[in-house]
């Protein structure tokens, strides 16, 4: 074999088989999907937990205490692991996460749940995946395929139809709170997912919680002076789950999942969240479900399957 043949053979052997530029590895994609799904399961219990908390604690006090508890846990983890303070360039994004998912969404949904059932609130918030995908497209420049958007819109229409049917065609004050919660949460999810690509997901939510700690302490002190506060078994369990399970652990795995598989695809997994919340509402709160729920469940699950297979 001469030198030229050897060089040719070497080129044949060393040509790598790589994935398309920017595509996550299959293992990372699978792990990210599992993490995002775990986040959805954690979030699905948020409304029932909030309903339990409201049995003994006022809405403003509940949200304030929830923020304080989760911020103390997050701050303790950051301090114990000696995590450095994020660069100043990231603090604007962290403020959006704090305003959207630490304060805005919990407060608006708690106010809504004073007059709305958790089942009704769950289907309204079922529009969150489409809202998050739209925010992501505007913020990050990612352009999902037409198939992705068609399936996402179909899922949103199914959820919206269920909501209108349940409410008799009229929107209440609680619905307005819930639609406001959709907007601020989608903004927080989008910014958090973007930051989770450059820093660990748990640090994103951890620093957002710490950023809110001074405000949440003052907020809680004022709220507790003006609202009722009674620690029953339900209100205690609801507060602890909202602070630890939903606010910290749920967001931790959720942001890790979004960083791995992308914001649009992760957001579509949340189409299953209303269905899970309906189950918890039935099992934990004894709320009655209408026959439309199984039909909506089938439609939503089909949309999830399509969006996960479509290129995003």
RATA-V797609 format. One record per run of one state. SS is the DSSP state (H for helix, E for strand, C for the rest). FROM is the first residue (numbers start at 1). TO is the last residue. Records with the same first field share a line. If there is no record, write none. Layout:
# RATA-V797609
SS = FROM-TO ; FROM-TO
This chain:
# RATA-V797609
C = 1-2 ; 15-25 ; 45-45 ; 54-56 ; 58-58 ; 81-87 ; 113-117 ; 141-145 ; 168-172 ; 196-200 ; 227-228 ; 230-232 ; 262-262 ; 286-291 ; 310-312
H = 3-14 ; 26-44 ; 46-53 ; 59-80 ; 88-112 ; 118-140 ; 146-167 ; 173-195 ; 201-226 ; 233-261 ; 263-285 ; 292-309
E = 57-57 ; 229-229
